[in-house]
Amino acid sequence: MKELIIETMCRLSSDIKVSEITPKSSFEDLGFNNIDLTELIMDIENNLNISADIETYYTKTVNELVAQLNN
């Protein structure tokens, strides 16, 4: 799941490189705002044919997002 999130983040933002993203990276530090995070989650939902809980949209780090989407 982490790899999919990182790949999707890099695809959505040309300013982010894979090497810059760690599990503890915050979306804010990576330049992702709330709209970017929403787009990221929706893209992953569509790719995996899943539906994320509302709490997922309040995650702050890559690790938190992985944990929410694995639930």
Summary of the structure (lengths in Angstrom):
residues: 71
radius of gyration: 10.8
end to end distance: 11.5
largest distance: 29.5
contacts: 185
relative contact order: 0.22
helix: 61%
strand: 3%
